[in-house]
Amino acid sequence: MSYSIAPLSELVQALAMLPGIGGKTAQRLAYHILTMPAGKADQLANAITGTRARVRFCAQCGNLTDRDICAICEDPSRDSSIICVVRDARDIMAMERSGLFRGLYHVLGGTLSPMDGIGPDQLRIKELLGRLNGVKEIVLATNPDVEGEATAIYLWRLLEPMQIKVTRIAHGVPVGGDLEYTDDITLQKAMEGRRPMHQA
Amino acid sequence: MSYSIAPLSELVQALAMLPGIGGKTAQRLAYHILTMPAGKADQLANAITGTRARVRFCAQCGNLTDRDICAICEDPSRDSSIICVVRDARDIMAMERSGLFRGLYHVLGGTLSPMDGIGPDQLRIKELLGRLNGVKEIVLATNPDVEGEATAIYLWRLLEPMQIKVTRIAHGVPVGGDLEYTDDITLQKAMEGRRPMHQA
């Protein structure tokens, strides 16, 4: 005989749909949600629905925003002649944390993946082509994996004839990393991308 | 200049309040919630509020249930002469997965912890004393940590004069564990609790 409680199972199932949340974690979270103060649980539920209602994608770059145009695109102090192309809005957060890049972004909304039915028409490539007026450099910052590389190569071939400088973020040994534990392809990229010491 | 989005930050903060969810995980979850189909997000939000509204504690044992008395307490095939005392309802789920115990449960709702202001009055001990009619054995299944041991000893001293058999779950080397990596106190308990081979 099973003693399962229907509403609790629903909550566990709904939580287990989230990425990185397995069955046991979902159960622990569900129990916590049941025993936390009612105000906090309502706050969480409202944040889920409220955020979805109030957050949308920037009409220009595709970043997450609560206005039509995101704060980065609207900031006059940023350099609009250089656009960094990323896969999704989370990558913008990561780039902004590093704090070095002062240009604008463009979110593709994915990477080319024919196996999953994602071709150029599924990505925000047309929107990128519509933003090229006055742009001097496009930095391709898709992930250094198969899909990210394929997408970078596709965009490079598309943009090159347009007399725009197209660059790719550097691949190499991560800072704090250990040569001994670095994979062959990364080492290969690090060697290919070596620069004279005074530039570094 | 910060480019944070207020409603997104609210969702990240609400998620980060959950146990085991740090800042980065909360951000990943928030992004996933933003980009998942609207129906799924509503389902999650409704499960959070709905489960809290529909799930309560069993009036007899303190287990989670969607009725007044939980399915375990109501099951006539279970042995009502033996009660297993646990810290919280999650422990019942764990015990039921093992499938061996066929008696009833009693949830204390915590363990004695004077540092946190949790004394006997904060636990469901009065409710346990009210259930002793016809009970032959109380199994103390609080965790084998300081608070759990203290609570077990407290209950044992309370119940012993009442001519009820009081037992404690066995402590020892976990199945699949490795003697070499087992801590001293567990090994000590395993040695103290040794049994003749034919009983095992």
HADDOCK unambig.tbl for C-alpha pairs under 7 A between the chains (distance, minus, plus):
assign (segid A and resid 3 and name CA) (segid B and resid 71 and name CA) 5.74 0.50 0.50
assign (segid A and resid 3 and name CA) (segid B and resid 72 and name CA) 6.65 0.50 0.50
assign (segid A and resid 5 and name CA) (segid B and resid 65 and name CA) 6.04 0.50 0.50
assign (segid A and resid 5 and name CA) (segid B and resid 66 and name CA) 6.34 0.50 0.50
assign (segid A and resid 7 and name CA) (segid B and resid 51 and name CA) 5.06 0.50 0.50
assign (segid A and resid 7 and name CA) (segid B and resid 54 and name CA) 6.82 0.50 0.50
assign (segid A and resid 7 and name CA) (segid B and resid 55 and name CA) 6.90 0.50 0.50
assign (segid A and resid 8 and name CA) (segid B and resid 51 and name CA) 5.87 0.50 0.50
assign (segid A and resid 10 and name CA) (segid B and resid 47 and name CA) 6.38 0.50 0.50
assign (segid A and resid 11 and name CA) (segid B and resid 44 and name CA) 6.97 0.50 0.50
assign (segid A and resid 11 and name CA) (segid B and resid 47 and name CA) 4.94 0.50 0.50
assign (segid A and resid 11 and name CA) (segid B and resid 48 and name CA) 6.32 0.50 0.50
assign (segid A and resid 11 and name CA) (segid B and resid 51 and name CA) 6.69 0.50 0.50
assign (segid A and resid 14 and name CA) (segid B and resid 44 and name CA) 5.29 0.50 0.50
assign (segid A and resid 15 and name CA) (segid B and resid 44 and name CA) 6.93 0.50 0.50
assign (segid A and resid 18 and name CA) (segid B and resid 29 and name CA) 6.67 0.50 0.50
assign (segid A and resid 19 and name CA) (segid B and resid 29 and name CA) 6.85 0.50 0.50
assign (segid A and resid 29 and name CA) (segid B and resid 18 and name CA) 6.68 0.50 0.50
assign (segid A and resid 29 and name CA) (segid B and resid 19 and name CA) 6.85 0.50 0.50
assign (segid A and resid 34 and name CA) (segid B and resid 52 and name CA) 5.53 0.50 0.50
assign (segid A and resid 41 and name CA) (segid B and resid 48 and name CA) 6.85 0.50 0.50
assign (segid A and resid 41 and name CA) (segid B and resid 49 and name CA) 6.90 0.50 0.50
assign (segid A and resid 42 and name CA) (segid B and resid 49 and name CA) 6.40 0.50 0.50
assign (segid A and resid 44 and name CA) (segid B and resid 11 and name CA) 6.95 0.50 0.50
assign (segid A and resid 44 and name CA) (segid B and resid 14 and name CA) 5.27 0.50 0.50
assign (segid A and resid 44 and name CA) (segid B and resid 15 and name CA) 6.92 0.50 0.50
assign (segid A and resid 45 and name CA) (segid B and resid 45 and name CA) 4.44 0.50 0.50
assign (segid A and resid 45 and name CA) (segid B and resid 48 and name CA) 6.23 0.50 0.50
assign (segid A and resid 45 and name CA) (segid B and resid 49 and name CA) 6.70 0.50 0.50
assign (segid A and resid 47 and name CA) (segid B and resid 10 and name CA) 6.36 0.50 0.50
assign (segid A and resid 47 and name CA) (segid B and resid 11 and name CA) 4.92 0.50 0.50
assign (segid A and resid 48 and name CA) (segid B and resid 11 and name CA) 6.30 0.50 0.50
assign (segid A and resid 48 and name CA) (segid B and resid 41 and name CA) 6.86 0.50 0.50
assign (segid A and resid 48 and name CA) (segid B and resid 45 and name CA) 6.22 0.50 0.50
assign (segid A and resid 49 and name CA) (segid B and resid 41 and name CA) 6.90 0.50 0.50
assign (segid A and resid 49 and name CA) (segid B and resid 42 and name CA) 6.40 0.50 0.50
assign (segid A and resid 49 and name CA) (segid B and resid 45 and name CA) 6.69 0.50 0.50
assign (segid A and resid 51 and name CA) (segid B and resid 7 and name CA) 5.05 0.50 0.50
assign (segid A and resid 51 and name CA) (segid B and resid 8 and name CA) 5.87 0.50 0.50
assign (segid A and resid 51 and name CA) (segid B and resid 11 and name CA) 6.68 0.50 0.50
assign (segid A and resid 52 and name CA) (segid B and resid 34 and name CA) 5.54 0.50 0.50
assign (segid A and resid 54 and name CA) (segid B and resid 7 and name CA) 6.81 0.50 0.50
assign (segid A and resid 55 and name CA) (segid B and resid 7 and name CA) 6.91 0.50 0.50
assign (segid A and resid 65 and name CA) (segid B and resid 5 and name CA) 6.06 0.50 0.50
assign (segid A and resid 66 and name CA) (segid B and resid 5 and name CA) 6.36 0.50 0.50
assign (segid A and resid 71 and name CA) (segid B and resid 3 and name CA) 5.74 0.50 0.50
assign (segid A and resid 72 and name CA) (segid B and resid 3 and name CA) 6.66 0.50 0.50
